[in-house]
């Protein structure tokens, strides 16, 4: 029976926790690290070893994955004073699954090469439910050999692995994806506010929109969450705000101006100022509702 390699995972938050569970179910020896250790402790009961530093988690691992919040968190985990890269053996593979800036991915790739390491960037689409179900889509930038080396690891967490080209390719498409999602979320939040203020039958309006040209998976999800006004986290609002900024900056590097990004970012900024940063991104609807000109509550029909 083939022995599976040791894997390390840096970051066990909204997405990383589900990824870790699926790696354990697949029989990988897994070490995990999370900056707030208590959020990783339950994984110990499922067979993971919980490390105190990224370096300790990465020691002896053939593949080290990271699912972290932003460039700063990624930099600290890989290159900090107790970062993972210094503990990795030449020839092992680092897999960065976070949504980051292209500039940082380029820097990280250089640092990996300097240490004799291989790198795969594999940001994901999907949110908490997909991470828990092992149904993520990995958007991969890597050479063919390095991707082949980590495919058995990625496969147990995913429904699809999309290889786009060399390192850097995955981050570009992930930011394009999240830019489109962010704009759709805010445009629907504005449409919802309009529907609510107009007094038209909300449920009938939603069914029409879902079946028509604007219909999409994200519209269906946002309609439910924004109308129930329950914002349990599938995708943190503050992280979408960060992704929109990274997307705007990345597009500018390519000479592209994202003219719809600025108003979208502004609405997410307002939502954060209202204390909604730790809620689901659908909570941006509350910033839109707060922007309505007439503060008086209006009685509306809710369906029939």
C-alpha positions in Angstrom: 0.0 0.0 0.0 1.4 3.4 -1.1 2.2 5.7 1.8 0.7 9.2 1.3 3.1 12.1 1.8 2.9 14.5 4.7 0.9 17.6 3.9 0.9 21.0 5.7 -1.9 23.6 5.6 -1.4 27.2 6.7 -4.7 28.8 7.6 -7.8 27.0 8.9 -10.4 29.8 8.6 -13.6 29.8 6.6 -12.1 27.9 3.7 -9.1 26.2 5.1 -11.0 24.3 7.7 -13.1 22.5 5.2 -10.0 21.8 3.1 -8.2 20.3 6.1 -11.1 18.0 6.9 -11.2 16.7 3.3 -7.4 16.1 3.4 -7.8 14.1 6.6 -10.7 12.1 5.2 -8.5 11.2 2.2 -5.9 9.7 4.6 -3.1 12.3 4.3 -0.9 12.9 7.3 -1.7 16.6 7.9 -0.1 19.3 10.0 -2.0 22.6 10.3 -1.2 26.1 11.5 -3.5 28.9 12.2 -2.5 32.3 13.6 -5.3 32.0 16.1 -4.5 28.5 17.3 -7.8 27.8 19.0 -9.5 27.8 15.6 -7.4 24.8 14.5 -7.7 22.8 17.7 -10.8 20.8 16.7 -8.8 19.4 13.8 -6.5 17.6 16.2 -9.4 15.4 17.2 -9.8 14.4 13.6 -6.2 13.4 13.2 -4.2 16.6 12.3 -1.2 17.8 14.2 -1.5 21.4 15.2 1.7 23.4 14.9 2.7 26.5 16.7 4.4 28.1 13.7 4.3 27.9 9.9 7.8 26.5 10.0 6.9 23.7 12.4 3.9 22.8 10.2 6.0 22.7 7.0 8.9 20.7 8.5 9.0 17.4 6.7 6.0 18.1 4.4 6.2 17.2 0.7 3.4 19.7 0.0 2.6 22.9 1.9 -0.7 24.7 1.1 -1.8 28.1 2.3 -5.3 29.6 2.5 -4.9 33.0 4.0 -6.5 36.4 4.1 -4.2 38.7 2.1 -0.7 39.5 1.0 0.4 40.4 4.5 -0.8 37.2 6.0 0.8 35.2 3.2 4.1 37.0 3.5 4.2 36.3 7.2 3.4 32.7 6.8 5.9 32.0 4.1 8.7 34.4 4.7 8.3 35.6 8.3 10.8 34.9 11.1 9.2 31.5 11.6 8.0 31.2 8.0 7.3 27.9 6.2 9.8 28.4 3.3 12.9 28.2 5.5 11.7 24.8 6.9 10.9 23.2 3.5 13.2 20.7 1.8 14.4 21.4 -1.7 12.1 19.9 -4.3 9.0 20.1 -2.1 6.0 22.1 -3.4 4.4 25.1 -2.0 0.8 25.7 -3.1 -0.7 29.1 -2.5 -4.5 28.9 -2.6 -5.2 32.4 -1.2 -6.5 35.3 -3.3 -3.5 37.6 -3.5 -2.0 40.3 -5.7 0.0 39.4 -8.8 3.0 41.4 -7.5 3.2 39.3 -4.3 2.8 36.1 -6.2 5.7 37.0 -8.4 7.8 37.8 -5.3 6.8 34.6 -3.6 7.7 32.6 -6.7 11.2 34.1 -6.8 11.7 33.3 -3.1 10.6 29.7 -3.7 13.0 29.2 -6.7 15.8 30.7 -4.6 15.3 28.0 -2.1 15.1 25.2 -4.7 11.3 24.8 -4.1 8.6 24.3 -6.6 5.5 26.5 -6.6 1.9 26.0 -7.7 -0.6 28.9 -7.3 -4.1 27.5 -7.0 -6.7 30.1 -5.8 -10.1 28.7 -5.5 -13.7 29.5 -6.5 -16.4 28.4 -4.1 -17.1 29.4 -0.5 -17.6 27.6 2.8 -20.1 24.9 1.6 -17.9 24.0 -1.4 -14.8 23.8 0.8 -16.6 21.5 3.3 -18.0 19.3 0.5 -14.7 19.0 -1.3 -16.2 20.7 -4.3 -13.9 23.7 -4.9 -12.5 24.7 -8.3 -8.8 25.3 -8.3 -7.6 27.9 -10.8 -4.0 26.9 -11.3 -0.9 28.6 -12.5 2.1 26.2 -12.6 4.2 24.1 -15.0 2.8 20.7 -15.9 5.2 18.7 -13.8 4.6 20.7 -10.6 0.8 20.5 -11.1 1.0 16.7 -11.7 2.9 16.4 -8.4 0.1 18.0 -6.4 -2.9 16.9 -8.3 -3.6 14.0 -5.9 -3.8 16.5 -3.1 -5.9 19.0 -4.9 -8.3 16.4 -6.2 -9.6 15.4 -2.8 -10.7 19.0 -2.2 -12.1 19.8 -5.6 -14.6 19.2 -8.3 -12.4 20.7 -11.0 -8.8 21.8 -11.6 -8.4 24.4 -14.3 -4.8 24.8 -15.5 -4.3 28.3 -17.1 -0.6 28.5 -17.7 2.5 29.4 -15.7 2.6 30.8 -12.1 0.7 34.1 -12.1 -2.1 33.0 -14.4 -4.4 31.7 -11.7 -4.3 34.9 -9.6 -5.2 37.0 -12.7 -8.3 35.0 -13.4 -9.3 34.7 -9.7 -9.2 38.5 -9.4 -11.2 38.9 -12.6 -13.8 36.4 -11.2 -14.1 38.2 -7.9 -14.3 41.6 -9.5 -17.3 40.4 -11.6 -18.8 38.8 -8.5 -18.4 42.0 -6.4 -20.0 44.2 -9.0 -22.9 41.8 -9.4 -23.4 41.6 -5.6 -23.6 45.4 -5.3 -25.7 45.9 -8.4 -28.2 43.3 -7.1 -28.2 45.0 -3.6 -29.2 48.3 -5.4 -31.8 46.5 -7.4 -33.2 45.0 -4.2 -33.4 48.4 -2.5 -35.2 49.7 -5.6 -37.7 46.8 -5.5 -38.3 47.2 -1.8 -38.9 51.0 -2.1 -41.2 50.7 -5.1 -43.7 48.4 -3.4 -43.9 45.9 -6.2 -44.3 42.2 -5.3 -40.8 41.2 -4.3 -41.0 37.5 -4.7 -42.6 37.8 -8.2 -39.9 40.3 -9.1 -37.1 37.9 -8.0 -38.6 35.0 -10.0 -38.7 37.1 -13.1 -35.1 38.3 -12.7 -33.8 34.8 -11.9 -35.4 33.3 -15.0 -34.4 36.3 -17.3 -31.2 37.5 -18.7 -29.8 38.8 -15.4 -30.2 35.4 -13.8 -27.2 33.8 -12.2 -26.1 31.6 -9.4 -24.9 34.6 -7.4 -28.2 36.5 -7.9 -30.1 33.5 -6.5 -27.9 33.3 -3.5 -27.9 37.0 -2.8 -31.6 37.3 -3.2 -32.1 34.8 -0.4 -29.5 36.2 2.0 -30.3 39.9 1.4 -34.0 39.5 1.9 -33.7 37.3 5.0 -31.0 39.7 6.3 -29.1 36.8 7.8 -25.4 37.2 7.0 -23.7 34.0 8.3 -20.4 33.8 6.6 -19.7 32.0 3.4 -17.4 34.7 2.1 -16.3 37.5 4.4 -17.3 41.0 3.4 -13.9 42.5 4.3 -12.2 39.9 2.0 -14.3 40.8 -1.0 -13.4 44.5 -0.3 -9.7 43.5 -0.4 -10.1 41.4 -3.5 -11.8 44.3 -5.3 -8.8 46.5 -4.5 -6.3 43.9 -5.6 -8.3 43.5 -8.8 -8.3 47.2 -9.6 -4.6 47.4 -9.0 -3.8 44.3 -11.0 -5.9 45.5 -14.0 -4.1 48.9 -13.8 -0.8 47.0 -14.2 -2.1 45.7 -17.5 -3.3 49.1 -18.6 -7.0 48.4 -17.9 -9.2 50.8 -15.9 -12.0 49.1 -14.0 -14.4 52.0 -14.0 -17.1 50.0 -12.1 -14.7 49.0 -9.4 -14.6 52.4 -7.6 -18.3 52.6 -6.7 -18.4 48.9 -5.8 -15.4 49.3 -3.5 -17.1 52.4 -1.9 -20.2 50.4 -1.0 -18.1 47.7 0.6 -16.1 50.4 2.4 -19.3 51.9 3.8 -20.5 48.4 4.9 -17.2 47.9 6.8 -17.7 51.3 8.5 -21.1 50.0 9.6 -19.3 47.1 11.4 -20.2 44.5 8.8 -16.7 43.5 7.8 -16.9 40.1 9.6 -20.3 39.3 8.1 -21.0 37.6 4.7 -20.4 39.8 1.7 -24.2 39.9 1.1 -24.4 42.3 4.0 -23.3 45.0 1.6 -27.1 45.3 1.1 -27.3 47.1 4.4 -24.9 49.8 3.1 -27.2 50.3 0.1 -30.3 50.4 2.2 -28.7 53.0 4.4 -28.1 55.1 1.3 -31.8 55.4 0.4 -32.8 59.1 0.4 -36.1 58.7 2.4 -35.3 57.1 5.8 -38.9 56.4 6.5 -39.9 52.7 6.5 -42.3 51.9 3.8 -44.8 49.0 3.9 -44.2 46.7 1.0 -45.8 43.6 -0.4 -43.7 40.5 0.2 -45.0 38.2 -2.5 -48.6 37.2 -2.9 
